Amino acid sequence: MPWPRRRCPDLIADVRNAMTVEELPESVLPGADIASERTGQGNGKRNPVSRFFGLLGPGLVTGAADDDPSGIATYSQAGATYGNSMLWTVPLTLPLMMAVQEICDRMALATGQSLGALIRRRFSRGFRVAIGILVALLIIANCLNLAADLNAIGQGMNLLHAGPAFLWSAIAGIAIVVAVTAGSFAMIGRIFKWLCMVLLVYVGVLFVSNVDWADVARGLIGGQVQFSPAYFGLIVGVLGTTISPYMFFWQSAQRIEELRAEKRGGDHAPALDERPRPEAVRRLRNGRVDVFTGMAFSVLIMFAIIASSAATLGAHNSPVTSAAEAAQALEPIAGNYAGILFALGFIGSGVLAVPVLAASGAAGMAGLLNKNWGLDRSPRRAPLFYALLGVGIIAGTILAIVSTDPIGLLVLSAIVNGIAAGPFLIVMMLISRDRTIMGKYRNGKLAATMGWTATAIMCVAGAYGIWYTLIGN
């Protein structure tokens, strides 16, 4: 959304200058339209609200997909078990998520290449093999995660009295495979954006719950921290579901597909240096607005779920281990309306998250192996990508139908993500600081500080999570 300079908020300007080493000029093209960035055309006649929603894309989808049923179950468990005492993770994770995803997005915009392709470009063969093993583990973790999400979709439909859970899990899996293989990227992108809005129902649940706002405030500032292995084990789960490796790959992959959809794109995603300077400045700024909005949206939903669960399930000592249990437990406490809203939310988030989980790992592996990939390409042009995507969703669907322990799937997924998150962040930080690859768009002081802080936290959290899961619990 290109704003005239007089209307551009000072905060965005300050962040833009701090995030890169070289200061970007303040001038932008007044009256330009987001369509000019995606298609090379635009008349600037759309109103500001329309422009704002027009520029939202990969950042919003990534943030919303982060609140999938497994994440919803984790947040619900946090609120139900520990009340508002984990709300301090909300202000902690927001800037870290913004920094990490902004780096992913800037890497794609600056180079016109996906994260997988950049790994191939930056590292030697030996390192690429090691990273390839991590990507393979990520694909397995994503498969387990999407199986649990499909299971949750089925359970949600069953709670709405729509039929057996296993049947809806199968229907959802098959429908998603057909949609991503037969649909165009433009159509899929529009569906993804609308599905994000479903998550707003959790804000509605927050306001139909009897929330103690003073207690919420104490939780936000860390006044209720508990010191126990189980408490910090769940903190690791909260961190793991907010800063997950699949988000890194999806953010860059969807941005590249968006660049290809531009009039000047095609098979080639135009990098920032291939654009006129004012357009490059505008494109980078709009990408940041998209990412920051998406991460703020994600954390808002996280806050709403923890706070509403604390006010309802936590107040009545109703432990939960899944999103479906949370929805079911809400009904006698906050009424059928709240339970239905909760169920609709995780059904929609599951439908959004399943293709994101499958496509992120497939895009990462295909890019690393220098193979064609992308939802904007046909299966004939990108066979490896679609093979990995299809096998992942089909295997996840089978697991969702036959599994009697969906929580076990999430635990295994969390262990693998805990192992992979730190190393992938290290890989990202090394690429994003490389002058040869990133040029003048490499990390500045703020991006480097926040990125390495997130890396350190996730490495420690991953190590603790593995210890707690295998030994401490």
Secondary structure, 3 states (H helix, E strand, C coil): CCCCHHHCCHHHHHHHHHHECCCCCCCCCCCCCHHHHHCCCCCCCCCHHHHHHHHCCHHHHHHHHHCCHHHHHHHHHHHHHHCCCCCCHHHHHHHHHHHHHHHHHHHHHHHCCCHHHHHHHHCCHHHHHHHHHHHHHHHHHHHHHHHHHHHHHHHHHHHCCCCCHHHHHHHHHHHHHHHHHHCCHHHHHHHHHHHHHHHHHHHHHHHHCCCCHHHHHHHHCCCCCCCCHHHHHHHHHHHHHHCCHHHHHHHHHHHHHHHHCCCCCCCCCCCHHHCCHHHHHHHHHHHHHHHHHHHHHHHHHHHHHHHHHHHHHHCCCCCCCCHHHHHHHHHHHHCHHHHHHHHHHHHHHHHHHHHHHHHHHHHHHHHHCCCCCCCCCCCCCCHHHHHHHHHHHHHHHHHHHHCCCHHHHHHHHHHHHHHHHHHHHHHHHHHHCCHHHHHHHCECHHHHHHHHHHHHHHHHHHHHHHHHHHHHC
